Amino acid sequence: MKIGFIGLGIMGEAMCANIIKKNNDTVYCCDLNRDRVKLMENLGGVGTKTNKELAEKSDVIISMVPESKHSKAVYDEILPCLNEKKICIDMSTIDPSVSVEISEKVKSTGADFADAPVVKSRPAAEEGKLGIYVGCDEELYEKIKPILSFMGENIIRMGENGMGLVMKVCHNALVSQIQNGVNETLILAQSYGVSVEDFETAVSYGGAQNFYLDSQYKNLMSKNWTTAFSLKNEHKDLGICENMAKEKGLKLKGLDNAKSVYDRGMSDDMGAEDFRATYKIVEKISKE
């Protein structure tokens, strides 16, 4: 099965590399950054000059782009190339309503469509150990699960088109609130002389144990802000969650509080830093 991959950013690059390594057929790839395409070609992929060329040559088209507007642009471009023999999988994190709109356009050509956003960050993408939330019908899910398993090991169907994204956005909103709690209580503990390492160990003994702290405390301890998942991307996801809550008439105060931290980060021009750099924002706020 020939697979095409559009979007070779921080996550997409590692995801595409795993497909090239594990798929027993041609893997096409395309990105505005030609150096990233060349990197995939060095691994055995085949670069294309346009998304349209990629879609024409591929049986399965996977996209991993930053925002709703980018997903819409990709599928508007490749729509003339789609037919009942094609499968489209958008793994971008975008507005669920926009994804449903895209799915309807794609399915009008006879092609299949699934939203399949991922959780975890670059290291998990490199290891092929992402979590993947899927929105599509059951029949398509069974067809694409082997392909998704090239990139992830925890894969779950959440429902029809758009539902993978609903879960992804809820997941990231929860992460932001856990992260905010870690930042605040870690800063408080340190003010009393508790080390980051001892804080992590002590928390792991109780009900507050969490994946974020377990996986990030060494980076927090060494003040390593190297970007694996950008503050800008998480800010975007929280904006999507905010819109979802408004659509349902819900007031989510924890979300509002976490997003205010990310709003501050964006206004302080920290968008390119890793999302754990919110620690610095909370530390600054705590002393104002």
ABEGO torsion letter per residue (X at the ends): XBBBBBGBBAAAAAAAAAAAAABABBBBBBBABAAAAAAAAAAGBBBBABAAAAAAABABBBBBBABAAAAAAAAAAAAAABBAABBBBBABBBBAAAAAAAAAAAAAAGBBBBBBBBBEBAAAAAAGABBBBBBBBAAAAAAAAAAAAAABABBBBAEBBGAAAAAAAAAAAAAAAAAAAAAAAAAAAAAAGBBAAAAAAAAAABAABBAAAAAAAAAAAAGBABBABBAAAAAAAAAAAAAAAAAAGBBBAAAAAAAAAAAAAAAAGAAABBAAAAAAAAAAAAAX
